[in-house]
Structures are given as structure tokens and as C-alpha cells.
Amino acid sequence: MNTESAEQAWITSAESAEIRHPRSQALADFVKDLLHLLKSVAAHDASSHSQEFGAQLDEYAATIARESNIYRLDILRGKCLKTSDEFFKQWREHLGDREQELRDVIELLMSAVQTFSKDNTSFHDEVAASNQRMQTYCDLDDIRELKARLAREVTQLQTTISEKQQRDAAQFAALSTRVMTLQSKLEKGNRRRRLMA
């Protein structure tokens, strides 16, 4: 190695050391650690936008580690803040959309359970009332009266069952419509997120 090359390497290293005060190095390490923390938060979202953001943070951290010019560091600080602000703004929107989607799914499920539960309780009450009425028929001595009451009860039960089947079909159709609407909203949100990424 010639003397001139060694001298040039020493000057470059001396300039860096001269400008990098121990306190500056501590701040640079602190900023690097904060950028790493931001990257780890963003890594929970597997989108390409998050990966791109993580790569930009790595680039900023590497530049901060080697940059000694205070003015370039200030420009880098501004870029880093702008990039972070844009990412987290989109992330909050994404989380808000996901939260609303989950609320919609939960509301749909609760509504379906309440509707079916209420209807089944009503159906159960009607069948139980019919059963009690039939128990009183045991006391009847007149076979014609017994036959007439049983015929009315069977007709009533058939009507109750038919009405229950119609209500179930209507509830299923309404639930299917709500599910399709919700699915459409979810797909639209997913397409929008993919376009943003």
C-alpha cells in the first residue's frame, strides 16, 4: 500500500471521527434503534407497502450510521418523518377498515343468532302448547270429539310447521343477502388495499 493511499484513508476516517462526537454517535444509535422499532411495528402487516416501508427505514438507518454532515442528516430526518407519517396514516385507515369489517361480521352473526333463537323459542312454545292440549284429550270419552280435536291439532301443527319453514326460508334469504353484501364490501376493501400497496 503506497503512502498516498494510506494518507487518504486516514484523512477520510479522521474527518468522520472528527465530525462524529460521542454524543452524536449515541443519538445516531438511538435513532437507528427507533427506526428498527418502527420497522418491527410495520412488519406485523404483511403487505408489500409495509415491506417497502421497512426497506426504506433500513436505508435511512444505514445512511444515518455513516452520514456526518448535519445538513444532509436534517434532510434525511425530514424524508424519514414524511415517509413514516404517510405509512402510518395508511395503516390507521387500513386498521379502521378492518375493524369496521369485523364489527359488520359480528353484527351479522349476532343478528342471525337472535333471529333464529327468537323464532325457535316461539316455535317451541307453540309445539309445547299443542302438546298440553293433546294431554287433555285423554280425559275425553267421546271418540268423535277426540277425533275432531286431534284433526284440528294436526292441522294447527301442520300450519305452524309450514309457517316456521317459510320464516326460516325468509330469514335464510335475508341472511344470505347480508352475507353477500358484506362479502362484496370485504372484497372491495381488499382490492383497495392491494392497489394502495
Secondary structure, DSSP 8 states (H G I E B T S, - for coil): --HHHHHHHHHHHHHHHHH--HHHHHHHHHHHHHHHHHHHHHTTS-SHHHHHHHHHHHHHHHHHHH---HHHHHHHHHHHHHHHHHHHHHHHHHHHHHHHHHHHHHHHHHHHHHHHHHHHHHHHHHHHHHHHHHHHGGG---HHHHHHHHHHHHHHHHHHHHHHHHHHHHHHHHHHHHHHHHHHHHHHHHHHHHHH-
